[in-house]
Amino acid sequence: MRAITMERVEKTRQAVLDTVCNGLLTHEQKVTGLERLAESLVEVIDLPPGYLELKDAGIICDLAESNCPPRPRYIVPDYAKLFRNGCAFLELEPPSDLDEALNVLSIFMRHVPSVTNFPVFIGFLDRLLEPFVLKESRETAKKKIKLFLRYVDRTITDSFCHADIGPACSLTGRLVLECQKEEPASVPNISFLYDPEITPEDYALLAAETALCSAKPSFANHRMFLAELGPDYAVASCYNGLLAGGGSYTLTRLRLGHLASAVSGPDDFWPRLKHAAETMMAYMDARISFIADKSGFFETNFLAKEGFIQKDRFTAMFGLVGLAECVNTVMEKSGKKGRFGHSDQADRLGLEIMDTLDGLVKAHRNPFCSATGGHFLLHGQVGIDSDVGESPAARIPIGEEPEELSDHLIHCGLFHKYFPSGTGDVFAVEATAGRNPAYVLDMVKGGFAKGGRYFSIYGSDSDVIRVTGYLVKRSEMDKLASGKNVPRNTTALGLGSVRNAHVLERKRR
């Protein structure tokens, strides 16, 4: 545990003042920022040897998680239990019709915390609502769902809020997609759990058509997630595969590009990789120990007390970014030509790095991660707005995408298999494809057949776009850039990624 210096206290005081006086922030955004500043003044994590050096070098990144974490980073409640039993703490009875179901869901989800203080998962909307939707006329049910989705977009002002539909077809799922087509919004993020043997063709085509105009839903490889996490998995936040009724204690990331830049050559790289990975996992252990054993969250929060979440359904996510830049740098320092995504030799190096990390993570044990066999899960992290020169996860850098889409999809399949807690690739599609959603669906089918896990697609003329793993509106970024405040805090993240990561310059397919 580190002592807090007066210099740091003074910096925090100035940051508090800057936050209060920031005209680009809404009141809610200011409150969230002030909370994080307060938490930063308390140190409860026992940092492992070497951690601060690696953090200061930009090799380990804690993703702005609190030094005094009051709850797990990602929480994925069992909403089916809510609909079966109600909630005593919130004085909610089990719903009996669609109005009550949407009302219960609206109230409950606002009490589900996360690292952003907003829910990162609001349920399998089709499974939850279908029994009630079938009791209504189609027109009435659609109007009520549209109003609910509008409520989510206007009150959950954070694009890491996520809902799932599929793989089976349902009237509710169709209505959700129709509503998103008619009223595109950046919240909630939506995953379409897709299995061509279960999902009807016309339903999947509707999902593809919707994605082209609203950047959602993304397509999740249901068979892959099912095989790895079992039938009770959910896709939450950006594209995080987690267990329903649980979640993830923490997500810390290894910045592989920074690591490679700091080594002298390939002989130095491998021991430095092992040291950085093991140090990061020791840090994660310390965070988890405090959350699970000392914070009191699981003993006092109603979600745990009423069984909507259970401690033995939680895991933790070992994140990484910059595999492409890491490979390219190590290749250069080895005197070899070839770049990630364009060279068999470079891709083999990428696979060797991933095999090494996969082995290290699977060899590490944490007693609080019983949900995943006592192990952390690898996660291809989506990047953050301040990243410069480091691509998300194992993606090919923007501007270097293969000319042929098939080559790009095959490359995705080489690396998606390593990330059971989620990774994905994003494709911008020419507006003309909007008249041919079958093209998008064929792309998804082909990519999944080659081992792809998660694909996000948006039309080149869409106002709503996918930045990395979350959604923003171009129109809102324009407002923020012109000095106007906007309701969604993720718009600022998107604007930073546009400037630093060139996300609007993706190759159009």
SVG drawing of the C-alpha trace seen along z (x, -y; Angstrom):
<svg xmlns="http://www.w3.org/2000/svg" viewBox="-53 -26 72 53">
<polyline fill="none" stroke="black" stroke-width="0.4" points="0.0,0.0 1.5,-3.3 1.3,-6.6 -0.3,-9.5 2.1,-12.4 1.1,-16.0 2.0,-16.6 -0.6,-14.0 -3.2,-15.5 -2.6,-19.0 -2.9,-17.5 -6.1,-15.8 -7.5,-19.1 -6.7,-20.8 -8.3,-18.0 -11.4,-18.3 -11.7,-22.0 -11.0,-21.4 -13.8,-18.8 -16.3,-21.1 -15.6,-23.9 -15.5,-21.8 -18.2,-23.2 -18.0,-20.2 -19.3,-17.8 -22.8,-17.3 -23.6,-17.2 -23.8,-13.4 -20.4,-13.2 -18.9,-15.6 -20.2,-13.5 -18.7,-10.3 -15.4,-12.0 -15.3,-13.4 -16.0,-10.0 -13.0,-8.5 -10.8,-11.3 -11.9,-10.6 -11.2,-6.9 -7.7,-7.7 -6.7,-9.2 -7.0,-5.8 -4.5,-3.0 -5.5,0.4 -3.9,2.6 -0.7,4.4 1.3,3.8 3.7,6.6 7.4,5.9 8.1,4.3 4.5,3.3 5.0,-0.4 7.9,-0.3 5.9,1.5 2.9,-0.8 5.0,-3.9 6.6,-2.5 3.1,-2.1 3.4,1.7 0.7,2.5 -2.5,0.5 -5.1,0.7 -7.8,-1.0 -8.5,-3.6 -9.8,-1.1 -10.0,-2.5 -7.2,-2.1 -10.0,-1.3 -12.4,0.8 -15.9,0.7 -17.3,3.5 -16.3,5.8 -15.6,4.2 -18.4,6.0 -21.6,7.4 -23.9,9.6 -27.1,10.2 -29.5,13.2 -32.4,11.2 -34.4,14.4 -34.4,14.8 -35.7,11.2 -38.6,12.0 -39.3,15.3 -39.0,13.9 -39.1,10.2 -36.7,8.2 -37.3,7.6 -34.8,4.8 -36.4,2.8 -39.9,3.9 -40.5,5.3 -43.0,8.2 -42.5,10.6 -44.1,9.0 -47.4,10.3 -47.6,8.3 -45.3,6.3 -45.8,3.0 -44.7,4.5 -41.8,6.4 -40.4,3.2 -41.0,1.3 -39.3,3.9 -36.4,4.1 -36.1,0.3 -35.9,-0.1 -33.7,2.9 -31.0,2.1 -30.4,-1.4 -29.2,0.3 -26.6,2.6 -23.2,1.0 -20.0,1.4 -16.7,-0.4 -18.7,-3.2 -21.6,-3.2 -23.9,-2.1 -25.1,1.5 -22.9,3.3 -25.6,5.9 -29.4,5.4 -30.4,8.9 -31.4,11.3 -34.2,9.1 -35.9,11.6 -35.9,14.4 -37.1,12.1 -39.8,10.3 -41.1,12.8 -43.8,14.4 -45.3,10.9 -44.9,9.7 -46.9,12.6 -49.9,11.5 -49.9,8.1 -50.7,7.0 -47.6,6.6 -48.1,2.9 -48.6,2.3 -45.6,4.5 -43.4,2.7 -44.4,-0.7 -43.6,0.3 -40.3,1.8 -39.3,-1.3 -40.1,-3.5 -38.1,-1.2 -35.1,-1.3 -35.4,-5.1 -35.4,-5.3 -32.2,-3.2 -30.5,-5.4 -31.5,-8.6 -30.8,-7.5 -27.9,-5.0 -25.5,-7.6 -22.7,-5.1 -22.2,-2.9 -20.8,0.0 -24.4,0.9 -25.2,4.2 -28.1,6.4 -28.3,9.8 -30.7,11.5 -30.7,14.8 -29.8,17.4 -33.4,18.6 -35.8,16.5 -38.5,14.6 -41.0,11.9 -39.3,9.8 -36.0,10.1 -37.5,9.0 -39.1,6.0 -35.9,4.9 -34.2,5.0 -37.0,3.1 -36.9,0.4 -33.1,0.0 -33.5,-0.4 -36.2,-3.0 -34.5,-4.9 -30.7,-4.2 -29.1,-4.9 -25.7,-4.3 -27.1,-2.7 -27.6,0.1 -24.9,2.1 -26.5,5.3 -25.1,8.7 -26.8,11.1 -25.9,14.7 -25.7,16.4 -25.7,20.1 -26.7,20.9 -28.1,24.2 -30.5,22.5 -31.0,19.0 -33.4,18.7 -31.9,17.1 -34.5,14.2 -33.9,13.4 -30.1,13.2 -30.7,11.1 -32.8,8.7 -29.9,8.4 -27.4,7.7 -29.7,5.1 -30.1,3.4 -26.4,3.4 -25.7,1.5 -27.9,-1.4 -27.3,-1.4 -24.0,0.4 -25.8,3.0 -26.2,5.8 -22.8,7.3 -22.6,11.0 -21.4,13.4 -20.3,16.9 -22.8,18.7 -21.2,22.1 -17.8,20.9 -18.9,19.1 -21.2,22.1 -18.3,24.5 -16.0,22.4 -18.3,20.9 -21.4,23.2 -25.0,22.4 -25.3,19.6 -22.9,17.2 -23.7,13.6 -22.0,11.0 -21.7,7.8 -20.0,4.4 -18.0,4.2 -18.0,7.9 -17.1,9.5 -18.0,13.2 -18.9,13.7 -21.2,15.9 -24.7,14.8 -25.2,14.4 -21.6,13.4 -19.1,11.2 -15.5,10.1 -13.7,8.8 -11.2,6.8 -9.8,6.2 -6.2,5.2 -4.3,5.0 -0.8,5.7 0.3,3.3 2.4,5.5 3.5,2.8 5.1,0.8 6.7,4.0 8.3,4.7 9.6,1.2 11.4,1.5 13.4,4.6 16.7,4.8 16.0,7.7 14.2,11.1 16.3,12.8 15.3,10.1 11.7,10.1 10.6,13.5 11.8,13.2 10.4,9.6 7.0,10.9 6.9,13.6 7.9,11.1 5.3,8.5 2.5,11.1 3.3,12.6 3.5,9.2 0.2,8.2 -1.5,11.3 0.0,10.7 -1.5,7.2 -4.9,8.7 -4.7,11.1 -4.3,8.2 -7.2,6.3 -9.5,9.4 -8.6,10.2 -9.7,6.8 -13.0,6.8 -13.9,10.4 -12.7,10.5 -12.4,7.0 -14.7,4.5 -17.9,6.0 -19.6,5.8 -20.8,9.5 -21.9,9.3 -24.0,6.1 -25.2,5.6 -28.7,6.7 -27.6,8.3 -25.6,10.8 -27.8,11.1 -30.8,12.0 -28.9,14.3 -28.9,12.3 -25.1,12.7 -22.9,15.3 -19.3,15.0 -18.5,18.4 -19.8,17.1 -17.1,14.4 -13.8,14.5 -11.1,12.0 -9.9,10.8 -6.3,10.7 -6.5,8.1 -4.0,7.2 -3.6,4.7 -1.0,4.1 -0.2,7.6 0.3,6.3 2.7,3.5 4.5,6.0 5.0,8.5 6.2,5.8 8.7,4.4 10.2,7.7 10.4,8.6 12.3,5.4 14.7,5.9 15.3,9.4 16.4,8.1 13.4,9.7 10.9,8.4 7.2,8.9 4.3,7.3 1.5,8.7 -1.4,9.7 0.8,9.8 3.5,12.3 3.4,15.9 6.5,15.5 5.1,12.4 1.8,14.2 3.6,17.3 5.4,15.0 2.0,13.6 0.7,17.1 3.9,17.9 3.3,14.9 -0.3,15.8 0.6,19.5 3.1,18.2 0.5,15.9 -2.2,18.6 0.1,21.0 1.1,18.4 -2.5,17.5 -3.6,21.1 -0.8,21.9 -1.8,19.1 -4.4,19.9 -6.7,17.6 -9.0,19.0 -11.7,16.5 -12.1,17.5 -13.7,20.9 -16.2,20.1 -13.4,20.6 -11.5,23.3 -9.4,21.0 -8.0,19.2 -8.2,15.8 -9.5,15.5 -7.6,13.9 -9.4,10.9 -8.6,8.9 -9.1,5.4 -10.7,2.8 -8.2,0.0 -8.8,-3.4 -9.1,-6.9 -5.5,-7.8 -3.8,-4.9 -1.5,-6.1 0.2,-3.6 -1.2,-0.5 -4.0,1.4 -6.8,3.0 -6.5,6.7 -5.0,8.8 -6.4,6.6 -4.5,5.7 -3.8,1.9 -6.1,-0.5 -4.7,-1.4 -2.9,2.0 -6.0,4.2 -5.6,6.9 -7.0,6.0 -9.1,9.2 -11.8,9.5 -11.4,13.3 -7.8,12.9 -8.8,10.5 -11.4,12.9 -9.0,15.9 -6.5,13.9 -9.2,13.1 -9.8,16.8 -6.2,17.4 -6.3,15.3 -10.0,15.1 -9.7,18.6 -7.4,17.4 -9.9,15.0 -12.9,16.8 -13.8,13.6 -14.0,11.8 -12.3,10.2 -13.7,8.9 -13.0,7.2 -14.8,4.2 -15.7,3.8 -17.0,0.6 -19.1,1.5 -19.9,-0.7 -23.3,-2.2 -24.3,-0.3 -24.1,2.9 -27.2,1.7 -29.2,2.9 -27.6,6.3 -27.5,7.5 -26.9,11.0 -23.3,9.8 -22.8,9.0 -24.3,12.3 -22.1,14.3 -19.1,12.4 -20.2,13.4 -20.8,17.0 -17.5,17.3 -15.6,15.7 -17.2,17.9 -16.4,21.0 -12.8,20.0 -12.8,19.5 -14.0,15.9 -15.6,15.1 -17.2,11.7 -17.8,9.3 -19.2,5.8 -20.4,4.1 -21.6,0.7 -22.5,-1.2 -20.1,-3.9 -22.9,-6.5 -24.3,-5.5 -24.5,-8.2 -24.0,-5.5 -20.6,-3.9 -18.6,-1.3 -15.4,-2.9 -13.7,0.2 -16.0,2.2 -18.6,-0.5 -20.9,-2.8 -21.0,-6.6 -22.8,-9.0 -20.8,-11.0 -23.2,-13.9 -22.5,-13.9 -18.7,-13.8 -19.1,-16.8 -21.0,-18.6 -18.4,-17.8 -15.6,-18.8 -17.3,-22.2 -17.4,-22.8 -20.9,-21.7 -21.6,-19.1 -23.4,-15.9 -25.3,-13.4 -23.1,-10.4 -19.7,-10.2 -18.4,-7.6 -18.7,-10.3 -15.5,-11.8 -13.8,-8.4 -14.9,-8.0 -13.6,-11.5 -10.2,-10.6 -10.1,-7.4 -11.0,-9.2 -8.1,-11.5 -5.5,-9.0 -6.5,-5.7 -8.0,-6.9 -11.1,-4.8 -12.9,-6.6 -10.2,-5.5 -11.0,-1.8 -10.9,-0.1 -14.3,-0.1 -15.6,3.3"/>
</svg>
